[in-house]
Amino acid sequence: METLDNVPQVIFTTAYDEFALKAFEVNALDYLLKPIQPERLKEGIAKLPEVKNEKEAVESTQLTLNDQVFVKDGDKCWFVSLSNIRLF
């Protein structure tokens, strides 16, 4: 996340507490330890900025070909542009 120009809003979910400080150094919204408690997840989601109206909510959540998704495969992680994805 440190190298991204447009940093996404991220809530880390992991079984490892030793990375929490680093997550907040890169402006994570929250850091949840597994097993995730529903109340803690609710608190983390509540930290997301509020959307003013339903139309804005839909527009802000719809992805475009210019957006990227985070992919983790074993120890490897990267962002993939949606324009490069052909099939899920």
C-alpha positions in Angstrom: 0.0 0.0 0.0 3.0 2.3 0.6 3.7 2.4 -3.1 0.2 3.1 -4.4 -0.8 6.5 -5.7 -4.5 5.9 -4.9 -4.6 4.0 -1.6 -7.8 2.0 -1.2 -9.7 1.9 2.1 -8.6 -1.3 3.7 -9.6 -3.3 6.7 -6.9 -6.0 7.3 -8.2 -9.4 8.4 -5.5 -11.8 9.5 -4.5 -14.3 12.2 -1.2 -12.5 12.8 -1.1 -9.6 15.2 2.5 -8.7 14.5 1.6 -6.7 11.4 -0.9 -4.4 13.0 1.4 -1.5 13.5 2.6 -1.6 9.9 -1.0 -1.7 8.7 -1.9 1.5 10.5 1.3 3.1 9.2 -0.2 2.7 5.8 -3.5 4.2 6.9 -5.5 1.0 7.3 -9.1 1.6 8.5 -8.9 -1.3 10.9 -7.0 -4.5 11.7 -9.1 -7.5 12.7 -7.7 -10.7 14.1 -9.2 -14.1 13.1 -11.5 -15.5 14.1 -13.3 -12.3 13.3 -16.0 -11.3 15.8 -19.1 -9.9 14.1 -19.2 -6.8 16.4 -15.6 -5.9 15.6 -16.3 -6.3 11.9 -19.3 -4.0 12.3 -17.1 -1.4 14.1 -14.5 -1.6 11.3 -17.1 -1.1 8.6 -18.5 1.9 10.6 -15.2 3.6 10.0 -15.9 3.9 6.3 -16.8 7.4 5.2 -20.5 7.9 4.9 -22.1 8.3 1.5 -24.6 11.1 1.1 -27.2 9.4 -1.0 -28.1 6.1 -2.6 -27.0 7.2 -6.1 -23.6 8.2 -4.8 -23.4 4.9 -3.0 -24.0 2.9 -6.1 -21.6 5.0 -8.2 -18.9 4.8 -5.5 -19.2 1.0 -5.3 -19.3 0.1 -9.0 -16.0 -0.8 -10.4 -14.8 0.2 -13.8 -12.2 -1.2 -16.1 -9.7 1.4 -14.6 -10.1 -0.1 -11.1 -7.9 -2.8 -9.7 -8.5 -5.8 -7.4 -6.0 -7.2 -4.9 -5.0 -10.8 -5.6 -3.1 -13.1 -3.2 -1.8 -16.4 -4.4 0.2 -18.2 -1.7 3.0 -15.8 -0.7 2.6 -13.6 -3.8 0.4 -10.5 -3.8 -0.4 -8.0 -6.5 -3.0 -5.6 -7.9 -4.7 -6.6 -11.2 -6.4 -4.1 -13.4 -10.0 -5.2 -14.2 -9.3 -4.5 -17.8 -6.8 -7.5 -17.7 -9.4 -9.9 -16.2 -11.2 -12.1 -18.7 -13.0 -14.6 -16.5 -13.6 -15.3 -12.8 
